[in-house]
Amino acid sequence: MANESIFLEHVGDSPRMRVLQYLIEGRDFDYTLTDMLNACVSWGTLNSLIPKLEKLGIVVKVRKIGRATLYKINQQNEAAKQMISLYDKLILQQLESKEQKAEISVRYKKKV
């Protein structure tokens, strides 16, 4: 990925973390395996990864639509809660840092 996220920078860029980041970003929605291909992982990887995450309780099956099963991150799972918290803190930290840089830039331009 050209624009590596701050989350992946901290936890490592692996297929598992890409899928988790995708599910954390859309934590209020449910996704099919096809949807999760947007996390830039292969079909084979998803098919082996999702059952593992489901067994750990990090991902849960939400419903079925036809033959498609929909999944989402389990916000009740302690490990998932910690990853969501880390994600949120890193994003806030990044936004605050950008805000401070913009503020410094504006101050500098006013002086010049």
DSSP file (Angstrom, degrees, kcal/mol; ACC not computed):
  #  RESIDUE AA STRUCTURE BP1 BP2  ACC     N-H-->O    O-->H-N    N-H-->O    O-->H-N    TCO  KAPPA ALPHA  PHI   PSI    X-CA   Y-CA   Z-CA
    1    1 A M              0   0    0      0, 0.0     3,-0.3     0, 0.0    39,-0.0   0.000 360.0 360.0 360.0 131.9    0.0    0.0    0.0
    2    2 A A        +     0   0    0      1,-0.3     2,-1.0     2,-0.0     0, 0.0   0.930 360.0  44.3 -68.2 -45.3    1.4    3.4   -1.0
    3    3 A N  S    S-     0   0    0      0, 0.0    -1,-0.3     0, 0.0     2,-0.2  -0.732  83.0-162.4-101.7  84.0   -0.3    5.2    1.9
    4    4 A E        -     0   0    0     -2,-1.0     2,-0.0    -3,-0.3    -2,-0.0  -0.452  20.7-120.1 -68.6 136.1    0.3    3.0    4.9
    5    5 A S     >  -     0   0    0     -2,-0.2     4,-2.0     1,-0.1     5,-0.1  -0.329  13.5-119.3 -75.2 157.8   -2.0    3.8    7.7
    6    6 A I  H  > S+     0   0    0      2,-0.2     4,-1.5     1,-0.2     5,-0.1   0.841 115.2  56.1 -64.5 -32.8   -0.8    4.9   11.1
    7    7 A F  H  > S+     0   0    0      2,-0.2     4,-2.5     1,-0.2     3,-0.4   0.951 109.6  43.7 -63.4 -50.2   -2.5    1.9   12.6
    8    8 A L  H  > S+     0   0    0      1,-0.2     4,-2.0     2,-0.2    -2,-0.2   0.822 108.1  60.5 -66.8 -30.0   -0.6   -0.5   10.3
    9    9 A E  H  < S+     0   0    0     -4,-2.0    -1,-0.2     1,-0.2    -2,-0.2   0.882 113.5  37.2 -60.2 -38.5    2.6    1.4   11.0
   10   10 A H  H  < S+     0   0    0     -4,-1.5    -2,-0.2    -3,-0.4    -1,-0.2   0.852 127.4  31.6 -84.6 -37.5    2.2    0.6   14.7
   11   11 A V  H  < S-     0   0    0     -4,-2.5    -3,-0.2    -5,-0.1    -2,-0.2   0.579 116.2 -98.7-101.0 -10.5    0.9   -2.9   14.6
   12   12 A G     <  -     0   0    0     -4,-2.0     2,-1.1    -5,-0.3    -3,-0.1   0.168  30.1 -94.0 100.8 139.4    2.5   -4.2   11.4
   13   13 A D        +     0   0    0     -4,-0.1    -1,-0.1     4,-0.1    -5,-0.0  -0.737  66.4 137.9 -92.2  96.6    1.2   -4.5    7.9
   14   14 A S     >  -     0   0    0     -2,-1.1     4,-2.5     1,-0.1     5,-0.2  -0.901  66.9-106.1-131.6 161.5    0.0   -8.1    7.6
   15   15 A P  H  > S+     0   0    0      0, 0.0     4,-2.3     0, 0.0     5,-0.2   0.903 120.7  53.0 -54.8 -40.8   -3.2   -9.5    6.0
   16   16 A R  H  > S+     0   0    0      1,-0.2     4,-2.4     2,-0.2     5,-0.2   0.934 111.4  44.3 -60.8 -46.4   -4.7  -10.1    9.5
   17   17 A M  H  > S+     0   0    0      2,-0.2     4,-2.7     1,-0.2    -1,-0.2   0.837 110.5  55.3 -71.1 -31.2   -4.1   -6.5   10.5
   18   18 A R  H  X S+     0   0    0     -4,-2.5     4,-2.4     2,-0.2    -1,-0.2   0.930 110.7  45.3 -63.4 -44.5   -5.4   -5.2    7.2
   19   19 A V  H  X S+     0   0    0     -4,-2.3     4,-2.4    -5,-0.2    -2,-0.2   0.924 113.9  49.1 -64.9 -43.8   -8.7   -7.1    7.7
   20   20 A L  H  X S+     0   0    0     -4,-2.4     4,-2.7     1,-0.2    -2,-0.2   0.912 110.7  50.0 -63.2 -41.4   -8.9   -6.0   11.3
   21   21 A Q  H  X S+     0   0    0     -4,-2.7     4,-2.9     2,-0.2    -1,-0.2   0.928 110.1  51.2 -61.2 -43.3   -8.3   -2.4   10.3
   22   22 A Y  H  X S+     0   0    0     -4,-2.4     4,-1.5     1,-0.2    -2,-0.2   0.918 113.8  43.7 -58.9 -44.9  -11.0   -2.7    7.7
   23   23 A L  H  < S+     0   0    0     -4,-2.4    50,-0.3     2,-0.2     6,-0.2   0.854 113.5  51.0 -71.1 -34.8  -13.5   -4.1   10.2
   24   24 A I  H >< S+     0   0    0     -4,-2.7     3,-1.5    -5,-0.2    -2,-0.2   0.922 107.9  52.4 -67.7 -43.6  -12.5   -1.5   12.9
   25   25 A E  H 3< S+     0   0    0     -4,-2.9    -1,-0.2     1,-0.3    -2,-0.2   0.866 120.9  33.5 -61.1 -35.3  -13.0    1.4   10.4
   26   26 A G  T >< S+     0   0    0     -4,-1.5     3,-2.5    -5,-0.2    -1,-0.3  -0.233  78.0 145.7-110.9  43.5  -16.5    0.1    9.6
   27   27 A R  T <   +     0   0    0     -3,-1.5    48,-0.2     1,-0.3    -1,-0.2   0.680  67.9  55.0 -59.6 -20.4  -17.2   -1.3   13.0
   28   28 A D  T 3  S+     0   0    0     -3,-0.2    -1,-0.3    -4,-0.1     2,-0.3   0.434 103.4  66.9 -92.5   1.7  -20.9   -0.4   12.8
   29   29 A F  S <  S-     0   0    0     -3,-2.5     2,-0.3    -6,-0.2    44,-0.3  -0.775  73.9-130.0-118.8 162.9  -21.5   -2.3    9.6
   30   30 A D        -     0   0    0     -2,-0.3     2,-0.3    42,-0.1    42,-0.2  -0.865  24.3-159.2-112.6 152.3  -21.4   -5.9    8.6
   31   31 A Y  B     -A   71   0A   0     40,-3.3    40,-3.3    -2,-0.3     2,-0.2  -0.947  14.2-134.6-135.0 146.7  -19.4   -7.3    5.6
   32   32 A T     >  -     0   0    0     -2,-0.3     4,-1.9    38,-0.2    38,-0.1  -0.471  40.0-105.1 -84.9 167.9  -19.3  -10.2    3.3
   33   33 A L  H  > S+     0   0    0     36,-0.4     4,-0.6     1,-0.2    -1,-0.1   0.885 124.3  56.5 -60.8 -37.1  -16.0  -11.9    2.5
   34   34 A T  H >4 S+     0   0    0      1,-0.2     3,-1.1     2,-0.2     4,-0.3   0.906 105.1  51.1 -61.9 -41.2  -16.3  -10.2   -0.9
   35   35 A D  H >4 S+     0   0    0      1,-0.2     3,-1.9     2,-0.2    -1,-0.2   0.905 103.9  59.0 -59.0 -41.2  -16.6   -6.8    0.8
   36   36 A M  H >< S+     0   0    0     -4,-1.9     3,-2.0     1,-0.3     5,-0.3   0.606  81.7  81.9 -70.4 -10.6  -13.5   -7.6    2.8
   37   37 A L  G XX S+     0   0    0     -3,-1.1     3,-1.7    -4,-0.6     4,-0.5   0.755  77.1  74.7 -61.8 -21.6  -11.4   -8.0   -0.3
   38   38 A N  G <4 S+     0   0    0     -3,-1.9    -1,-0.3     1,-0.3    -2,-0.2   0.611  77.6  74.1 -65.4 -11.0  -11.2   -4.2   -0.2
   39   39 A A  G <4 S-     0   0    0     -3,-2.0    -1,-0.3     2,-0.1    -2,-0.2   0.372 116.9-111.6 -81.6   5.5   -8.7   -4.7    2.7
   40   40 A C  T <4 S+     0   0    0     -3,-1.7     2,-0.3     1,-0.3    -2,-0.2   0.914  76.4 124.6  64.8  46.5   -6.2   -5.7    0.0
   41   41 A V     <  -     0   0    0     -4,-0.5    -1,-0.3    -5,-0.3    -2,-0.1  -0.921  62.0-101.9-127.8 158.8   -6.0   -9.4    0.9
   42   42 A S     >  -     0   0    0     -2,-0.3     4,-2.3     1,-0.1     5,-0.2  -0.316  25.8-114.7 -80.3 163.1   -6.5  -12.4   -1.3
   43   43 A W  H  > S+     0   0    0      1,-0.2     4,-2.4     2,-0.2     5,-0.2   0.908 117.2  51.6 -60.5 -44.4   -9.6  -14.6   -1.3
   44   44 A G  H  > S+     0   0    0      1,-0.2     4,-1.2     2,-0.2    -1,-0.2   0.897 108.9  50.3 -61.7 -41.8   -7.7  -17.6    0.0
   45   45 A T  H  > S+     0   0    0      1,-0.2     4,-2.7     2,-0.2     3,-0.4   0.928 110.9  49.1 -62.6 -45.7   -6.3  -15.6    2.9
   46   46 A L  H  X S+     0   0    0     -4,-2.3     4,-2.5     1,-0.2    -2,-0.2   0.913 107.8  54.6 -60.0 -43.2   -9.7  -14.3    3.9
   47   47 A N  H  < S+     0   0    0     -4,-2.4    -1,-0.2     1,-0.2    -2,-0.2   0.762 117.1  36.2 -65.9 -24.9  -11.1  -17.8    3.8
   48   48 A S  H  X S+     0   0    0     -4,-1.2     4,-0.8    -3,-0.4    -1,-0.2   0.768 119.3  49.3 -93.8 -29.2   -8.5  -19.1    6.2
   49   49 A L  H  X S+     0   0    0     -4,-2.7     4,-2.5    -5,-0.2     3,-0.3   0.913 101.6  57.8 -78.1 -45.1   -8.3  -15.9    8.3
   50   50 A I  H  X S+     0   0    0     -4,-2.5     4,-2.6     1,-0.2     5,-0.2   0.900 104.6  51.0 -59.6 -45.0  -12.0  -15.3    9.1
   51   51 A P  H  > S+     0   0    0      0, 0.0     4,-2.2     0, 0.0    -1,-0.2   0.882 111.4  49.9 -60.4 -34.6  -12.6  -18.7   10.7
   52   52 A K  H  X S+     0   0    0     -4,-0.8     4,-1.8    -3,-0.3    -2,-0.2   0.932 112.7  45.3 -66.4 -45.7   -9.6  -18.1   13.0
   53   53 A L  H  <>S+     0   0    0     -4,-2.5     5,-1.9     1,-0.2     6,-1.4   0.848 113.0  51.8 -66.5 -33.4  -10.7  -14.6   14.0
   54   54 A E  H ><5S+     0   0    0     -4,-2.6     3,-0.9    -5,-0.3    -1,-0.2   0.905 107.3  52.0 -67.8 -41.7  -14.2  -16.0   14.6
   55   55 A K  H 3<5S+     0   0    0     -4,-2.2    -2,-0.2     1,-0.3    -1,-0.2   0.861 108.9  50.9 -62.5 -36.1  -12.8  -18.8   16.8
   56   56 A L  T 3<5S-     0   0    0     -4,-1.8    -1,-0.3    -5,-0.1    -2,-0.2   0.603 114.7-120.4 -76.3 -11.3  -11.0  -16.2   18.8
   57   57 A G  T < 5S+     0   0    0     -3,-0.9    20,-0.2    -4,-0.5    -3,-0.2   0.544  84.7 114.1  84.4   7.0  -14.2  -14.2   19.2
   58   58 A I  S   <S+     0   0    0     -5,-1.9    16,-3.3    -6,-0.2     2,-0.4   0.827  79.3  36.4 -79.1 -32.8  -12.8  -11.1   17.5
   59   59 A V  E    S-B   73   0A   0     -6,-1.4     2,-0.4    14,-0.3    -2,-0.3  -0.945  75.0-164.3-119.8 141.6  -15.1  -11.4   14.5
   60   60 A V  E     -B   72   0A   0     12,-2.6    12,-1.8    -2,-0.4     2,-0.4  -0.951  24.6-117.0-126.8 147.5  -18.7  -12.6   14.6
   61   61 A K  E     -B   71   0A   0     -2,-0.4    10,-0.3    10,-0.2     3,-0.1  -0.672  31.0-179.5 -75.3 132.6  -21.2  -13.8   12.1
   62   62 A V  E     -     0   0A   0      8,-3.5     2,-0.3     1,-0.4     9,-0.2   0.840  52.8 -35.7-102.4 -47.2  -24.1  -11.4   12.0
   63   63 A R  E     -B   70   0A   0      7,-1.0     7,-3.2     2,-0.0     2,-0.4  -0.972  49.8-113.2-165.6 172.4  -26.5  -12.7    9.4
   64   64 A K  E     -B   69   0A   0     -2,-0.3     2,-0.5     5,-0.2     5,-0.2  -0.970  15.3-169.9-120.9 138.3  -26.9  -14.5    6.1
   65   65 A I  E >  S-B   68   0A   0      3,-2.9     3,-2.1    -2,-0.4     2,-0.3  -0.941  70.6 -50.6-125.0 106.7  -28.3  -13.0    3.0
   66   66 A G  T 3  S-     0   0    0     -2,-0.5     0, 0.0     1,-0.3     0, 0.0  -0.520 123.1 -21.8  63.8-124.3  -28.8  -15.7    0.4
   67   67 A R  T 3  S+     0   0    0     -2,-0.3     2,-0.4    -3,-0.1    -1,-0.3   0.530 118.9  98.9 -92.1  -7.1  -25.6  -17.7    0.3
   68   68 A A  E <   - B   0  65A   0     -3,-2.1    -3,-2.9   -36,-0.0     2,-0.4  -0.658  59.8-152.7 -87.6 132.7  -23.5  -14.8    1.7
   69   69 A T  E     - B   0  64A   0     -2,-0.4   -36,-0.4    -5,-0.2     2,-0.4  -0.867  12.0-145.7 -99.7 135.8  -22.6  -14.7    5.4
   70   70 A L  E     - B   0  63A   0     -7,-3.2    -8,-3.5    -2,-0.4    -7,-1.0  -0.859  17.1-172.9-107.0 139.2  -22.0  -11.2    6.9
   71   71 A Y  E     +AB  31  61A   0    -40,-3.3   -40,-3.3    -2,-0.4     2,-0.3  -0.831   7.6 179.0-124.6 158.8  -19.4  -10.6    9.6
   72   72 A K  E     - B   0  60A   0    -12,-1.8   -12,-2.6    -2,-0.3     2,-0.2  -0.970  41.6 -83.1-151.2 166.4  -18.4   -7.7   11.8
   73   73 A I  E     - B   0  59A   0    -50,-0.3     2,-1.1   -44,-0.3   -14,-0.3  -0.501  44.3-120.9 -70.8 139.6  -15.9   -7.0   14.5
   74   74 A N    >   -     0   0    0    -16,-3.3     3,-1.5    -2,-0.2     6,-0.2  -0.704  25.5-171.3 -85.7  98.7  -17.1   -8.2   17.9
   75   75 A Q  T 3  S+     0   0    0     -2,-1.1    -1,-0.2     1,-0.3   -17,-0.1   0.516  82.9  61.2 -72.3  -2.9  -17.1   -5.0   20.0
   76   76 A Q  T 3  S+     0   0    0    -19,-0.1     2,-0.3   -18,-0.1    -1,-0.3   0.616  81.5  98.5 -93.3 -16.0  -17.8   -7.0   23.1
   77   77 A N  S <> S-     0   0    0     -3,-1.5     4,-2.7   -20,-0.2     5,-0.2  -0.557  73.2-138.6 -75.4 132.7  -14.5   -9.0   22.8
   78   78 A E  H  > S+     0   0    0     -2,-0.3     4,-2.1     1,-0.2     5,-0.1   0.892 102.2  48.6 -61.6 -42.7  -11.7   -7.7   25.0
   79   79 A A  H  > S+     0   0    0      1,-0.2     4,-2.1     2,-0.2    -1,-0.2   0.916 113.3  48.0 -64.1 -42.2   -9.0   -8.0   22.4
   80   80 A A  H  > S+     0   0    0     -6,-0.2     4,-2.7     1,-0.2    -2,-0.2   0.907 109.3  53.6 -64.3 -41.3  -11.2   -6.3   19.8
   81   81 A K  H  X S+     0   0    0     -4,-2.7     4,-2.5     1,-0.2    -1,-0.2   0.910 109.1  49.2 -58.2 -42.9  -12.0   -3.5   22.3
   82   82 A Q  H  X S+     0   0    0     -4,-2.1     4,-2.6     2,-0.2    -1,-0.2   0.903 111.7  47.8 -65.6 -41.5   -8.2   -3.0   22.8
   83   83 A M  H  X S+     0   0    0     -4,-2.1     4,-2.7     2,-0.2    -2,-0.2   0.898 112.4  49.5 -66.7 -39.3   -7.5   -2.8   19.1
   84   84 A I  H  X S+     0   0    0     -4,-2.7     4,-2.7     2,-0.2    -2,-0.2   0.917 111.7  49.1 -63.3 -43.2  -10.4   -0.4   18.5
   85   85 A S  H  X S+     0   0    0     -4,-2.5     4,-2.6    -5,-0.2    -2,-0.2   0.924 112.1  47.9 -62.2 -45.6   -9.1    1.8   21.3
   86   86 A L  H  X S+     0   0    0     -4,-2.6     4,-2.6     2,-0.2     5,-0.2   0.935 112.1  50.1 -60.8 -46.5   -5.6    1.7   19.9
   87   87 A Y  H  X S+     0   0    0     -4,-2.7     4,-2.3     1,-0.2    -2,-0.2   0.943 112.3  46.7 -56.8 -50.4   -6.9    2.6   16.4
   88   88 A D  H  X S+     0   0    0     -4,-2.7     4,-2.5     1,-0.2    -1,-0.2   0.904 113.0  49.0 -61.4 -43.0   -9.0    5.5   17.7
   89   89 A K  H  X S+     0   0    0     -4,-2.6     4,-2.6     1,-0.2    -1,-0.2   0.905 111.5  49.2 -64.8 -41.4   -6.1    6.9   19.8
   90   90 A L  H  X S+     0   0    0     -4,-2.6     4,-2.3     2,-0.2    -2,-0.2   0.901 112.0  48.2 -65.6 -40.5   -3.6    6.7   16.9
   91   91 A I  H  X S+     0   0    0     -4,-2.3     4,-2.5    -5,-0.2    -2,-0.2   0.929 113.2  47.4 -65.9 -44.8   -6.1    8.4   14.6
   92   92 A L  H  X S+     0   0    0     -4,-2.5     4,-2.8     1,-0.2     5,-0.2   0.916 111.8  50.8 -61.4 -42.7   -6.7   11.2   17.1
   93   93 A Q  H  X S+     0   0    0     -4,-2.6     4,-2.2     1,-0.2    -1,-0.2   0.908 111.1  48.6 -61.1 -42.7   -3.0   11.6   17.8
   94   94 A Q  H  X S+     0   0    0     -4,-2.3     4,-2.3     2,-0.2    -2,-0.2   0.908 112.2  48.3 -65.0 -42.2   -2.4   11.9   14.0
   95   95 A L  H  X S+     0   0    0     -4,-2.5     4,-2.5     2,-0.2    -2,-0.2   0.911 111.7  49.3 -65.1 -42.4   -5.2   14.5   13.6
   96   96 A E  H  X S+     0   0    0     -4,-2.8     4,-2.4     2,-0.2    -1,-0.2   0.899 110.7  51.0 -63.3 -40.0   -3.9   16.5   16.6
   97   97 A S  H  X S+     0   0    0     -4,-2.2     4,-2.2     2,-0.2    -2,-0.2   0.913 111.6  46.7 -63.9 -43.9   -0.4   16.4   15.1
   98   98 A K  H  X S+     0   0    0     -4,-2.3     4,-2.3     2,-0.2    -2,-0.2   0.887 111.5  52.5 -65.0 -38.6   -1.6   17.6   11.7
   99   99 A E  H  X S+     0   0    0     -4,-2.5     4,-2.3     2,-0.2    -2,-0.2   0.917 109.9  48.0 -63.2 -43.7   -3.7   20.3   13.4
  100  100 A Q  H  X S+     0   0    0     -4,-2.4     4,-2.5     2,-0.2    -2,-0.2   0.900 111.2  50.5 -64.4 -41.3   -0.6   21.6   15.3
  101  101 A K  H  X S+     0   0    0     -4,-2.2     4,-2.3     2,-0.2    -1,-0.2   0.898 111.0  48.8 -63.4 -40.1    1.5   21.6   12.2
  102  102 A A  H  X S+     0   0    0     -4,-2.3     4,-2.3     2,-0.2    -2,-0.2   0.894 110.9  50.8 -65.9 -39.7   -1.2   23.6   10.4
  103  103 A E  H  X S+     0   0    0     -4,-2.3     4,-2.3     2,-0.2    -2,-0.2   0.917 111.2  47.4 -64.2 -44.1   -1.4   26.0   13.3
  104  104 A I  H  X S+     0   0    0     -4,-2.5     4,-2.4     2,-0.2    -2,-0.2   0.899 111.4  52.0 -63.4 -41.6    2.4   26.5   13.3
  105  105 A S  H  X S+     0   0    0     -4,-2.3     4,-2.3     2,-0.2    -2,-0.2   0.903 109.5  48.8 -62.3 -42.7    2.3   27.0    9.5
  106  106 A V  H  X S+     0   0    0     -4,-2.3     4,-1.8     2,-0.2    -2,-0.2   0.920 111.8  49.2 -64.5 -43.8   -0.4   29.7    9.8
  107  107 A R  H  X S+     0   0    0     -4,-2.3     4,-1.6     1,-0.2    -2,-0.2   0.909 111.2  50.2 -60.5 -42.7    1.6   31.5   12.5
  108  108 A Y  H  X S+     0   0    0     -4,-2.4     4,-1.5     1,-0.2    -1,-0.2   0.905 109.3  50.6 -64.0 -43.1    4.8   31.4   10.4
  109  109 A K  H  < S+     0   0    0     -4,-2.3    -1,-0.2     1,-0.2    -2,-0.2   0.844 107.4  54.3 -65.5 -33.9    3.0   32.8    7.4
  110  110 A K  H  < S+     0   0    0     -4,-1.8    -1,-0.2     1,-0.2    -2,-0.2   0.863 108.6  49.0 -67.4 -35.6    1.5   35.7    9.4
  111  111 A K  H  <        0   0    0     -4,-1.6    -1,-0.2     1,-0.2    -2,-0.2   0.826 360.0 360.0 -72.9 -31.2    5.0   36.7   10.6
  112  112 A V     <        0   0    0     -4,-1.5    -1,-0.2    -5,-0.1    -2,-0.2   0.467 360.0 360.0 -80.2 360.0    6.5   36.6    7.1
